[in-house]
Amino acid sequence: MSKFLEVRLSQTPDVFLPRAKETARANGVHLTGDHETGHFNGRGIEGAYRIDGDTLAIHIRKKPLIMPWTMIEAAVRSFFA
């Protein structure tokens, strides 16, 4: 089962993406990509993102079975906040 999220960006990708990569790395998640597309994985979570204007579309492809979606969504959103 996978899930899609959309986040409205309050900063340009050039500003928030380095922070997102740092936050992900500090939490054991590997985040690669640029100001258009990218991928992330770690701690049993795998997914991808795409940026279109001021909208960030996130596709979570895999998560640990024991972790609820609300916890996964909060963690992924924190990487991109």
N, C-alpha and C positions, 0 to 999 in steps of 0.2 A: 504494500500500500504506500502511496506517495501523497504529498500534499503541496499545494501552491500557496504562496503568500505574496502580498504586494505591500510595499512600504513606500510612502511618499518621502522623498529626500529633501532635507532642509539645507543640505550643503552640496557643493559640487562633488563629483566622484574623486577629483584630484585631492580634495580635502579629507573626505571621510574614508576613502579606501585604504590609505596607509594606517589609519587608526583601526579599521576593521581587521586588517591583517595582523596588527600587533595584538589586539584583543583576542582574536582567534588563536594565535600562537601561544599566548599566555594561558589559554584554556585547553591546550592540547589538540587544537584543530589546525589543519594545514589549509590555508586559503590562498589560492593562486588566481590570477586573472588581471584584467585591466579595467578601463572605464566603460567597457561595453559588456563583456562576458567573463565568467570565471567559474571555478569549481571549489568545493570545500569538502574535507573529510577528516574524521577523527572522532574518537570516543563512540564509535558505532554509528555515527551520523554521516551521510553522504548527500551531496546536493550540488546544485549549480545556481548561478544568478545571471540575470540579464538586465542592463540598465537602458531605459528608453526615456530620454528627457529627464524629468524629475521623478520617475517611477522606477523602483527597484523590484523586479519580479524574481522571487526565490522559489526554486523547485527542490523540495526535500525528497530525495529518492529512497533513502533507507534510514531507519532508526532502530535502536534497540527495542525489542518487544516489550520490555518491562517499563519503559519510559513513556509517560503519557504525552500526547501531542501538545498539550498546553505547555509542558516543560520544555519540549524541543523548540516550539515556536518562540518562547521567551528567550531561550539561549541564542537561537539564530538571529533574532531581532537585535539582541544586545551586541552582536558582532558588527552589525551594519548601522547601529544607532549613531 
